[in-house]
Amino acid sequence: MRLEPGKATFWLKCISEALDTRTLSVRDSESLAGRLSFVCFSIWGSEARGRLRSLYRHAAMGSASPLAPQLIQDIRWWARLLASPLANDVPLLPDSRPPLVIYTDAEGSGGIGLVLLGTSLCGAQWTQLHAPPSFIAALAPRMTQIQALEMVAVPLCFAQWPHLLEGRTVLVFVDNRSALGALSKGCSTQPDLNELAFLTRKWAVELRITLHLRRVPSALNPADPPSRGRAPPFGSPVPAAGRWDRILAALA
């Protein structure tokens, strides 16, 4: 599927004018947000939805006002996307292979556990990671960072098993409702969590992963032990391959 070139040109003109004047009326904000939201659903999916939050926030202010720094950053991102070839591959037939299943978990002090169930190519594998202080420092101050830790566990799966996951349907189980909600929508009202949701979806698209997210009760989550430094009841340990550099760059 591909966006009509004429529409892309028109929306680029609207964005360019907003960047030149550093203002955007409520009507124009609502119109642009609605059009780009339609494109998210019809072509690019939820991976682009995270870049609409600031536009909707600007429209909700109720009067024309200078563009906030986050909004400038987001509409510049849209301008780059609209100027590039716009297509989304849609398979004619569903993947006949069974989905790969991964369980993730995190705990408040920064421990993260990942468990990949066995496949025809390999047996069950698990790994444990610990979020570096630089990751915690890059987040907005909160009483607890458990939602961010639970969210970042999902893109860490892509870093851990990229060759196994590429081009596959992947079912990831998460036991934190807030993290699951933000990741499923591809966006969050909180800017740093919004970037994590966006990064997750973008990474999945790059690997051509069809991503499904579901909740698992904490008591049934096999990734809980490795998040706390213990081995799960099955599987072989593998060295962690966390791409914290990419994650930190997304939060910068």
ZATOR-737819 format. One record per residue: residue number from 1; x, y, z of N, C-alpha, C in turn; residue in three letters. Coordinates in Angstrom, 2 decimals, decimal comma. Example, Ala and Ser with C-alpha at 12.3 -4.5 7.8 and 13.67 -1.06 7.14 Angstrom:
BEGIN
   pos    n_east   n_north      n_up   ca_east   ca_north     ca_up    c_east   c_north      c_up   code
     1     13,19     -5,69      7,80     12,30      -4,50      7,80     13,20     -3,30      7,80    ALA
     2     12,85     -2,25      7,08     13,67      -1,06      7,14     12,90      0,03      7,87    SER
***
This chain:
BEGIN
   pos    n_east   n_north      n_up   ca_east   ca_north     ca_up    c_east   c_north      c_up   code
     1      0,85     -1,19      0,00      0,00       0,00      0,00      0,88      1,24      0,00    MET
     2      0,43      2,29     -0,73      1,25       3,49     -0,88      0,37      4,74     -0,81    ARG
     3      0,88      5,76     -0,16      0,17       7,03     -0,07      0,23      7,76     -1,41    LEU
     4     -0,89      8,38     -1,80     -0,92       9,14     -3,05      0,08     10,29     -2,96    GLU
     5      0,92     10,46     -3,99      1,94      11,52     -3,96      1,36     12,91     -3,76    PRO
     6      0,18     13,17     -4,33     -0,42      14,49     -4,19     -0,76     14,83     -2,75    GLY
     7     -1,23     13,84     -2,02     -1,55      14,07     -0,61     -0,29     14,33      0,19    LYS
     8      0,74     13,56     -0,08      2,00      13,76      0,63      2,54     15,16      0,39    ALA
     9      2,45     15,63     -0,86      2,95      16,98     -1,20      2,16     18,05     -0,46    THR
    10      0,84     17,89     -0,40      0,00      18,87      0,28      0,31     18,92      1,77    PHE
    11      0,43     17,75      2,40      0,70      17,72      3,84      2,10     18,25      4,15    TRP
    12      3,04     17,98      3,26      4,39      18,54      3,44      4,35     20,07      3,39    LEU
    13      3,51     20,63      2,53      3,39      22,08      2,45      2,83     22,64      3,75    LYS
    14      1,82     21,97      4,32      1,24      22,41      5,60      2,28     22,38      6,71    CYS
    15      3,06     21,32      6,75      4,09      21,19      7,78      5,17     22,24      7,59    ILE
    16      5,57     22,48      6,34      6,61      23,46      6,07      6,18     24,85      6,51    SER
    17      4,91     25,20      6,25      4,40      26,51      6,67      4,39     26,63      8,18    GLU
    18      4,01     25,57      8,87      3,99      25,60     10,34      5,39     25,77     10,90    ALA
    19      6,36     25,10     10,29      7,75      25,22     10,76      8,31     26,61     10,48    LEU
    20      7,89     27,20      9,36      8,39      28,53      9,01      7,85     29,59      9,97    ASP
    21      6,56     29,49     10,30      5,92      30,50     11,14      5,98     30,17     12,62    THR
    22      6,28     28,89     12,92      6,31      28,40     14,30      4,96     28,53     14,99    ARG
    23      3,88     28,55     14,19      2,52      28,57     14,73      1,66     27,62     13,92    THR
    24      0,57     27,18     14,55     -0,38      26,29     13,89     -1,73     26,51     14,56    LEU
    25     -2,73     26,88     13,77     -4,05      27,14     14,34     -4,68     25,85     14,84    SER
    26     -5,68     26,01     15,70     -6,39      24,84     16,22     -7,01     24,05     15,07    VAL
    27     -7,64     24,76     14,14     -8,29      24,08     13,01     -7,27     23,31     12,19    ARG
    28     -6,13     23,95     11,89     -5,10      23,26     11,10     -4,49     22,09     11,86    ASP
    29     -4,35     22,24     13,17     -3,81      21,15     14,00     -4,73     19,95     13,95    SER
    30     -6,03     20,21     14,14     -7,01      19,12     14,12     -7,06     18,45     12,74    GLU
    31     -7,02     19,26     11,69     -7,08      18,72     10,33     -5,87     17,86     10,02    SER
    32     -4,67     18,38     10,35     -3,45      17,64     10,07     -3,38     16,36     10,90    LEU
    33     -3,76     16,45     12,18     -3,75      15,26     13,04     -4,70     14,20     12,52    ALA
    34     -5,90     14,62     12,07     -6,87      13,66     11,56     -6,38     12,96     10,30    GLY
    35     -5,77     13,73      9,39     -5,28      13,15      8,15     -4,13     12,18      8,40    ARG
    36     -3,19     12,59      9,24     -2,05      11,73      9,52     -2,48     10,50     10,33    LEU
    37     -3,48     10,66     11,18     -3,99       9,51     11,93     -4,59      8,48     10,99    SER
    38     -5,31      8,95      9,96     -5,87       8,03      8,97     -4,77      7,25      8,27    PHE
    39     -3,67      7,95      7,93     -2,55       7,29      7,27     -1,93      6,24      8,19    VAL
    40     -1,86      6,56      9,49     -1,31       5,60     10,44     -2,08      4,28     10,39    CYS
    41     -3,41      4,40     10,38     -4,24       3,19     10,41     -4,23      2,46      9,07    PHE
    42     -4,23      3,21      7,98     -4,39       2,57      6,67     -3,10      2,09      6,05    SER
    43     -1,96      2,71      6,38     -0,71       2,36      5,70      0,40      1,97      6,68    ILE
    44      0,74      2,86      7,60      1,93       2,63      8,42      1,65      1,92      9,73    TRP
    45      0,39      1,85     10,15      0,09       1,17     11,39      0,46      2,00     12,61    GLY
    46      0,42      1,37     13,76      0,59       2,10     15,02      2,01      2,57     15,26    SER
    47      2,98      2,11     14,44      4,36       2,55     14,67      4,53      4,05     14,47    GLU
    48      3,63      4,70     13,71      3,72       6,14     13,51      2,81      6,93     14,44    ALA
    49      1,94      6,25     15,16      0,95       6,95     15,97      1,59      7,74     17,11    ARG
    50      2,71      7,27     17,60      3,38       7,96     18,70      3,82      9,36     18,35    GLY
    51      3,91      9,68     17,06      4,33      11,01     16,62      3,15     11,96     16,44    ARG
    52      1,95     11,56     16,90      0,78      12,41     16,79      0,38     13,03     18,12    LEU
    53      0,92     12,53     19,22      0,51      12,99     20,55      0,65     14,51     20,69    ARG
    54      1,81     15,03     20,33      2,05      16,46     20,52      1,14     17,30     19,64    SER
    55      0,75     16,77     18,47     -0,14      17,50     17,57     -1,55     17,58     18,18    LEU
    56     -2,03     16,48     18,73     -3,33      16,50     19,40     -3,29     17,40     20,64    TYR
    57     -2,17     17,38     21,35     -2,03      18,22     22,54     -2,10     19,70     22,16    ARG
    58     -1,47     20,05     21,04     -1,49      21,43     20,57     -2,92     21,83     20,18    HIS
    59     -3,64     20,94     19,51     -5,02      21,24     19,10     -5,92     21,43     20,32    ALA
    60     -5,66     20,68     21,38     -6,51      20,75     22,58     -6,32     22,04     23,36    ALA
    61     -5,28     22,82     23,05     -5,05      24,06     23,77     -6,12     25,11     23,47    MET
    62     -6,82     24,96     22,34     -7,98      25,80     22,07     -7,69     27,14     21,43    GLY
    63     -6,45     27,48     21,20     -6,12      28,74     20,53     -4,76     28,61     19,87    SER
    64     -4,51     29,43     18,86     -3,22      29,40     18,18     -2,12     29,79     19,16    ALA
    65     -1,05     29,05     19,17      0,05      29,32     20,09      1,35     28,83     19,44    SER
    66      2,49     29,31     19,93      3,77      28,86     19,36      3,92     27,35     19,49    PRO
    67      4,61     26,76     18,55      4,83      25,32     18,56      5,78     24,93     19,69    LEU
    68      5,38     23,92     20,46      6,24      23,40     21,52      7,42     22,65     20,91    ALA
    69      8,55     22,58     21,62      9,72      21,88     21,06      9,43     20,45     20,63    PRO
    70      8,62     19,72     21,43      8,30      18,34     21,06      7,48     18,28     19,78    GLN
    71      6,57     19,24     19,60      5,76      19,27     18,39      6,63     19,57     17,17    LEU
    72      7,58     20,48     17,31      8,50      20,78     16,21      9,28     19,53     15,83    ILE
    73      9,75     18,81     16,83     10,50      17,58     16,57      9,63     16,55     15,85    GLN
    74      8,38     16,43     16,29      7,49      15,42     15,71      7,09     15,76     14,28    ASP
    75      6,77     17,03     14,00      6,36      17,33     12,62      7,55     17,34     11,67    ILE
    76      8,74     17,57     12,20      9,93      17,38     11,35     10,08     15,90     10,99    ARG
    77      9,79     15,04     11,95      9,84      13,59     11,68      8,82     13,23     10,61    TRP
    78      7,61     13,80     10,70      6,59      13,53      9,69      7,03     14,04      8,33    TRP
    79      7,70     15,19      8,31      8,16      15,73      7,03      9,16     14,79      6,37    ALA
    80     10,06     14,22      7,17     11,03      13,27      6,61     10,32     12,02      6,09    ARG
    81      9,33     11,56      6,82      8,61      10,36      6,41      7,81     10,60      5,13    LEU
    82      7,14     11,75      5,05      6,34      12,07      3,87      7,19     12,28      2,63    LEU
    83      8,43     12,71      2,84      9,33      12,95      1,71      9,99     11,68      1,20    ALA
    84      9,85     10,58      1,92     10,48       9,32      1,54      9,48      8,43      0,82    SER
    85      9,94      7,36      0,16      9,00       6,43     -0,47      8,05      5,85      0,58    PRO
    86      6,76      5,95      0,32      5,77       5,58      1,32      5,03      4,32      0,88    LEU
    87      5,43      3,22      1,45      4,76       1,98      1,11      4,80      1,05      2,31    ALA
    88      3,81      0,18      2,36      3,75      -0,80      3,43      3,40     -2,14      2,80    ASN
    89      4,28     -3,11      2,94      4,04      -4,43      2,37      2,96     -5,16      3,15    ASP
    90      1,97     -5,66      2,44      0,90      -6,44      3,06      0,94     -7,83      2,45    VAL
    91      1,23     -8,88      3,25      1,31     -10,23      2,68     -0,04    -10,69      2,16    PRO
    92     -0,03    -11,38      1,03     -1,27     -11,88      0,47     -1,81    -13,05      1,27    LEU
    93     -0,91    -13,81      1,87     -1,30     -14,96      2,67     -0,68    -14,85      4,06    LEU
    94     -1,38    -15,26      5,09     -0,81     -15,22      6,44      0,36    -16,18      6,56    PRO
    95      1,26    -15,90      7,49      2,41     -16,78      7,74      1,90    -18,13      8,23    ASP
    96      2,26    -19,17      7,51      1,77     -20,51      7,88      2,54    -21,10      9,06    SER
    97      3,65    -20,49      9,40      4,45     -20,99     10,52      3,81    -20,56     11,84    ARG
    98      3,93    -21,38     12,87      3,38     -20,97     14,17      4,13    -19,75     14,69    PRO
    99      3,47    -18,91     15,47      4,15     -17,71     15,99      5,25    -18,08     16,98    PRO
   100      6,26    -17,25     17,02      7,27     -17,38     18,07      6,72    -16,72     19,33    LEU
   101      6,97    -17,34     20,47      6,38     -16,88     21,73      7,49    -16,45     22,68    VAL
   102      7,35    -15,24     23,21      8,33     -14,68     24,14      7,61    -14,16     25,37    ILE
   103      8,19    -14,39     26,53      7,71     -13,81     27,78      8,73    -12,78     28,26    TYR
   104      8,23    -11,65     28,74      9,12     -10,61     29,26      8,67    -10,22     30,66    THR
   105      9,63     -9,71     31,44      9,29      -9,20     32,77     10,38     -8,25     33,22    ASP
   106     10,03     -7,38     34,16     10,99      -6,46     34,75     10,63     -6,27     36,22    ALA
   107     11,61     -5,87     37,00     11,34      -5,55     38,41     11,92     -4,17     38,72    GLU
   108     11,47     -3,59     39,81     11,68      -2,18     40,08     13,11     -1,70     40,14    GLY
   109     14,05     -2,56     40,51     15,44      -2,11     40,62     16,19     -2,17     39,30    SER
   110     15,51     -2,59     38,21     16,13      -2,58     36,89     16,38     -3,94     36,27    GLY
   111     16,06     -5,01     36,97     16,25      -6,35     36,40     15,22     -6,63     35,31    GLY
   112     15,66     -7,27     34,23     14,79      -7,60     33,10     15,03     -9,05     32,70    ILE
   113     13,97     -9,79     32,47     14,08     -11,18     32,04     13,35    -11,40     30,73    GLY
   114     13,95    -12,20     29,85     13,36     -12,54     28,56     13,41    -14,05     28,39    LEU
   115     12,32    -14,65     27,98     12,26     -16,10     27,76     11,63    -16,37     26,40    VAL
   116     12,38    -17,04     25,53     11,89     -17,44     24,21     11,55    -18,92     24,27    LEU
   117     10,29    -19,26     23,95      9,91     -20,67     23,96     10,59    -21,42     22,82    LEU
   118     10,70    -22,72     22,95     11,40     -23,53     21,97     10,75    -23,48     20,60    GLY
   119     11,58    -23,57     19,56     11,11     -23,58     18,18     11,71    -24,78     17,46    THR
   120     11,37    -24,93     16,19     11,94     -26,02     15,39     13,43    -25,80     15,14    SER
   121     13,90    -24,55     15,31     15,30     -24,23     15,07     16,16    -24,29     16,33    LEU
   122     15,55    -24,12     17,47     16,33     -24,12     18,70     15,41    -24,43     19,88    CYS
   123     16,01    -24,83     20,99     15,25     -25,05     22,20     14,93    -23,73     22,88    GLY
   124     14,22    -23,82     24,00     13,87     -22,62     24,75     15,14    -21,92     25,23    ALA
   125     15,13    -20,59     25,20     16,27     -19,79     25,63     15,80    -18,69     26,58    GLN
   126     16,69    -18,27     27,45     16,35     -17,15     28,32     17,60    -16,33     28,60    TRP
   127     17,38    -15,09     28,96     18,49     -14,22     29,33     18,01    -13,23     30,36    THR
   128     18,96    -12,65     31,07     18,64     -11,61     32,05     19,52    -10,40     31,80    GLN
   129     18,95     -9,24     31,99     19,66      -7,98     31,79     19,40     -7,07     32,98    LEU
   130     20,17     -6,00     33,05     19,93      -5,00     34,06     20,02     -3,63     33,40    HIS
   131     18,99     -2,83     33,58     18,97      -1,50     32,96     20,12     -0,66     33,50    ALA
   132     20,92     -0,05     32,64     22,03       0,77     33,10     21,52      2,06     33,74    PRO
   133     22,32      2,68     34,62     21,90       3,95     35,24     21,57      5,03     34,20    PRO
   134     22,23      4,99     33,05     21,98       6,00     32,02     20,55      5,90     31,47    SER
   135     19,98      4,68     31,46     18,60       4,53     31,01     17,65      5,16     32,02    PHE
   136     17,84      4,87     33,29     16,98       5,44     34,32     17,09      6,96     34,33    ILE
   137     18,30      7,48     34,15     18,52       8,92     34,15     17,85      9,60     32,97    ALA
   138     17,66      8,88     31,87     17,05       9,46     30,67     15,54      9,55     30,77    ALA
   139     14,95      8,92     31,79     13,50       8,92     31,96     13,04     10,13     32,79    LEU
   140     11,79     10,50     32,63     11,22      11,56     33,46     11,16     11,07     34,91    ALA
   141     11,39     11,93     35,89     11,36      11,51     37,31      9,98     10,96     37,69    PRO
   142      9,99      9,80     38,35      8,76       9,18     38,84      9,05      8,45     40,15    ARG
   143      7,99      8,12     40,87      8,15       7,34     42,09      8,75      5,97     41,77    MET
   144      8,30      5,41     40,65      8,83       4,12     40,19      8,92      4,14     38,67    THR
   145      9,89      3,44     38,12     10,07       3,37     36,67      9,68      1,99     36,14    GLN
   146      8,82      1,28     36,86      8,50      -0,08     36,46      7,81     -0,12     35,09    ILE
   147      6,96      0,85     34,77      6,31       0,81     33,45      7,34      0,93     32,34    GLN
   148      8,28      1,86     32,48      9,32       2,01     31,46     10,15      0,75     31,33    ALA
   149     10,47      0,13     32,45     11,28      -1,09     32,43     10,53     -2,24     31,76    LEU
   150      9,23     -2,34     32,05      8,42      -3,38     31,41      8,30     -3,13     29,91    GLU
   151      8,20     -1,85     29,52      8,08      -1,53     28,10      9,37     -1,82     27,35    MET
   152     10,50     -1,42     27,92     11,77      -1,58     27,19     12,15     -3,04     27,03    VAL
   153     11,55     -3,92     27,82     11,85      -5,34     27,68     11,47     -5,87     26,30    ALA
   154     10,44     -5,29     25,69      9,98      -5,81     24,39     10,97     -5,51     23,27    VAL
   155     11,42     -4,25     23,08     12,45      -4,05     22,05     13,76     -4,77     22,36    PRO
   156     14,03     -5,02     23,63     15,22      -5,80     23,96     15,13     -7,23     23,41    LEU
   157     13,90     -7,73     23,25     13,72      -9,04     22,60     14,20     -8,99     21,15    CYS
   158     13,91     -7,88     20,47     14,33      -7,75     19,07     15,85     -7,69     18,97    PHE
   159     16,48     -7,05     19,95     17,94      -7,00     19,97     18,54     -8,36     20,31    ALA
   160     17,84     -9,13     21,12     18,36     -10,41     21,58     18,30    -11,49     20,50    GLN
   161     17,20    -11,54     19,76     17,00     -12,63     18,78     16,61    -12,08     17,41    TRP
   162     17,34    -11,14     16,83     16,89     -10,53     15,57     16,78    -11,52     14,42    PRO
   163     17,71    -12,46     14,31     17,70     -13,39     13,17     16,57    -14,41     13,29    HIS
   164     16,22    -14,77     14,52     15,10     -15,70     14,71     13,76    -15,01     14,48    LEU
   165     13,67    -13,74     14,87     12,38     -13,05     14,82     12,09    -12,41     13,47    LEU
   166     13,12    -12,15     12,67     12,92     -11,42     11,42     11,93    -12,11     10,50    GLU
   167     10,93    -11,35     10,06      9,94     -11,88      9,13      8,92    -12,82      9,73    GLY
   168      8,87    -12,89     11,07      7,98     -13,85     11,72      6,83    -13,15     12,45    ARG
   169      5,81    -13,92     12,73      4,76     -13,49     13,65      5,26    -13,79     15,06    THR
   170      5,24    -12,77     15,91      5,81     -12,90     17,25      4,75    -12,52     18,28    VAL
   171      4,53    -13,40     19,22      3,58     -13,17     20,31      4,37    -12,92     21,58    LEU
   172      4,26    -11,70     22,13      5,00     -11,32     23,33      4,03    -11,16     24,48    VAL
   173      4,33    -11,82     25,59      3,51     -11,73     26,79      4,15    -10,76     27,78    PHE
   174      3,33     -9,85     28,31      3,76      -8,82     29,26      2,82     -8,90     30,46    VAL
   175      3,33     -8,73     31,67      2,43      -8,84     32,82      2,07     -7,50     33,46    ASP
   176      2,49     -6,39     32,85      2,17      -5,06     33,36      1,12     -4,43     32,46    ASN
   177     -0,05     -4,13     33,02     -1,16      -3,63     32,20     -0,85     -2,28     31,57    ARG
   178     -0,21     -1,37     32,31      0,08      -0,04     31,77      1,05     -0,13     30,60    SER
   179      2,10     -0,94     30,77      3,08      -1,12     29,70      2,41     -1,76     28,49    ALA
   180      1,57     -2,74     28,72      0,89      -3,43     27,62     -0,01     -2,46     26,86    LEU
   181     -0,71     -1,59     27,59     -1,60      -0,65     26,93     -0,85      0,32     26,03    GLY
   182      0,26      0,88     26,54      1,04       1,83     25,74      1,67      1,17     24,52    ALA
   183      2,20     -0,03     24,70      2,83      -0,73     23,59      1,80     -1,15     22,53    LEU
   184      0,63     -1,56     22,99     -0,41      -1,98     22,04     -0,91     -0,82     21,20    SER
   185     -1,06      0,36     21,83     -1,50       1,55     21,10     -0,39      2,16     20,27    LYS
   186      0,86      1,92     20,68      1,99       2,52     19,99      2,26      3,94     20,42    GLY
   187      1,67      4,36     21,55      1,87       5,72     22,03      1,54      5,82     23,50    CYS
   188      1,94      6,94     24,10      1,67       7,21     25,51      1,54      8,71     25,69    SER
   189      0,81      9,14     26,70      0,69      10,57     26,98      1,97     11,12     27,59    THR
   190      2,85     10,26     28,08      4,10      10,69     28,69      5,21     10,62     27,65    GLN
   191      5,90     11,73     27,38      6,84      11,79     26,26      7,90     10,70     26,24    PRO
   192      8,51     10,38     27,38      9,56       9,36     27,36      8,99      7,98     27,08    ASP
   193      7,83      7,68     27,65      7,19       6,39     27,38      6,67      6,34     25,95    LEU
   194      6,27      7,48     25,43      5,85       7,56     24,04      7,00      7,18     23,11    ASN
   195      8,21      7,64     23,44      9,39       7,30     22,62      9,68      5,80     22,69    GLU
   196      9,50      5,19     23,85      9,73       3,75     23,97      8,70      2,96     23,15    LEU
   197      7,44      3,42     23,19      6,40       2,75     22,40      6,69      2,89     20,91    ALA
   198      7,10      4,10     20,51      7,41       4,33     19,10      8,61      3,48     18,67    PHE
   199      9,65      3,44     19,49     10,83       2,65     19,16     10,48      1,18     18,99    LEU
   200      9,63      0,67     19,86      9,23      -0,73     19,79      8,57     -1,05     18,46    THR
   201      7,62     -0,21     18,06      6,92      -0,44     16,80      7,84     -0,26     15,60    ARG
   202      8,70      0,74     15,65      9,61       0,99     14,53     10,58     -0,18     14,37    LYS
   203     11,11     -0,69     15,46     12,05      -1,81     15,42     11,36     -3,04     14,84    TRP
   204     10,11     -3,27     15,25      9,37      -4,42     14,72      9,17     -4,30     13,21    ALA
   205      8,88     -3,10     12,74      8,70      -2,89     11,30     10,00     -3,15     10,55    VAL
   206     11,11     -2,68     11,10     12,40      -2,88     10,45     12,73     -4,36     10,29    GLU
   207     12,33     -5,16     11,26     12,58      -6,61     11,20     11,44     -7,37     10,53    LEU
   208     10,46     -6,63     10,02      9,29      -7,24      9,36      8,58     -8,22     10,29    ARG
   209      8,50     -7,83     11,54      7,83      -8,65     12,55      6,35     -8,27     12,61    ILE
   210      5,49     -9,27     12,57      4,08      -9,05     12,88      3,92     -9,26     14,38    THR
   211      3,77     -8,16     15,09      3,85      -8,20     16,55      2,47     -8,26     17,18    LEU
   212      2,29     -9,22     18,09      1,09      -9,33     18,89      1,50     -9,28     20,36    HIS
   213      0,76     -8,52     21,14      1,06      -8,35     22,55     -0,12     -8,82     23,39    LEU
   214      0,17     -9,59     24,41     -0,88     -10,11     25,29     -0,41    -10,04     26,74    ARG
   215     -1,37    -10,09     27,64     -1,02     -10,07     29,06     -0,95    -11,48     29,63    ARG
   216     -0,01    -11,67     30,54      0,11     -12,92     31,28      0,11    -12,56     32,77    VAL
   217     -0,60    -13,30     33,61     -0,55     -13,02     35,05      0,88    -13,20     35,57    PRO
   218      1,27    -12,34     36,49      2,64     -12,38     37,00      3,01    -13,76     37,54    SER
   219      2,06    -14,42     38,19      2,35     -15,72     38,81      2,64    -16,80     37,77    ALA
   220      2,22    -16,57     36,53      2,42     -17,56     35,47      3,51    -17,15     34,48    LEU
   221      4,22    -16,08     34,78      5,20     -15,54     33,84      6,57    -16,18     34,05    ASN
   222      7,06    -16,99     33,10      8,36     -17,63     33,28      9,53    -16,66     33,21    PRO
   223      9,28    -15,42     32,78     10,35     -14,42     32,73     10,55    -13,74     34,08    ALA
   224      9,68    -14,03     35,04      9,82     -13,40     36,36     11,12    -13,82     37,06    ASP
   225     11,47    -15,12     37,11     12,73     -15,47     37,79     13,97    -14,81     37,21    PRO
   226     14,18    -14,82     35,87     15,40     -14,17     35,36     15,44    -12,66     35,60    PRO
   227     14,27    -12,02     35,69     14,28     -10,59     36,00     14,79    -10,34     37,41    SER
   228     14,77    -11,38     38,24     15,23     -11,28     39,64     16,53    -12,04     39,87    ARG
   229     17,21    -12,40     38,76     18,51     -13,03     38,89     18,48    -14,53     39,09    GLY
   230     17,34    -15,17     38,82     17,23     -16,62     38,98     16,88    -17,27     37,65    ARG
   231     17,18    -18,54     37,53     16,86     -19,27     36,29     15,38    -19,61     36,25    ALA
   232     14,77    -19,57     35,07     13,37     -20,01     34,93     13,30    -21,52     35,01    PRO
   233     12,10    -22,09     35,03     11,97     -23,55     35,18     12,38    -24,35     33,95    PRO
   234     12,69    -23,69     32,84     13,08     -24,41     31,62     13,94    -23,50     30,77    PHE
   235     14,60    -24,09     29,77     15,37     -23,30     28,81     16,84    -23,21     29,14    GLY
   236     17,61    -22,78     28,14     19,05     -22,63     28,29     19,40    -21,14     28,33    SER
   237     20,33    -20,76     29,21     20,73     -19,35     29,27     21,57    -18,96     28,05    PRO
   238     21,39    -17,74     27,58     22,19     -17,20     26,49     22,69    -15,82     26,91    VAL
   239     23,86    -15,41     26,40     24,38     -14,08     26,78     23,44    -12,97     26,35    PRO
   240     23,33    -11,95     27,17     22,47     -10,81     26,84     23,07    -10,00     25,71    ALA
   241     22,21     -9,50     24,85     22,66      -8,70     23,71     21,90     -7,38     23,67    ALA
   242     21,72     -6,76     24,81     20,94      -5,52     24,90     21,53     -4,40     24,06    GLY
   243     20,70     -3,74     23,26     21,12      -2,59     22,45     20,75     -1,31     23,17    ARG
   244     21,39     -1,05     24,30     21,05       0,13     25,08     21,42      1,41     24,35    TRP
   245     22,41      1,33     23,44     22,79       2,53     22,69     21,62      3,05     21,86    ASP
   246     20,91      2,15     21,20     19,77       2,57     20,39     18,62      3,07     21,27    ARG
   247     18,42      2,43     22,39     17,34       2,84     23,29     17,62      4,22     23,87    ILE
   248     18,86      4,46     24,28     19,22       5,76     24,84     19,14      6,86     23,78    LEU
   249     19,48      6,52     22,54     19,39       7,50     21,47     17,93      7,91     21,24    ALA
   250     17,00      6,96     21,39     15,59       7,27     21,21     15,08      8,21     22,30    ALA
   251     15,66      8,13     23,49     15,23       8,94     24,62     15,95     10,27     24,70    LEU
   252     16,97     10,46     23,88     17,78      11,69     23,96     16,98     12,91     23,51    ALA
***
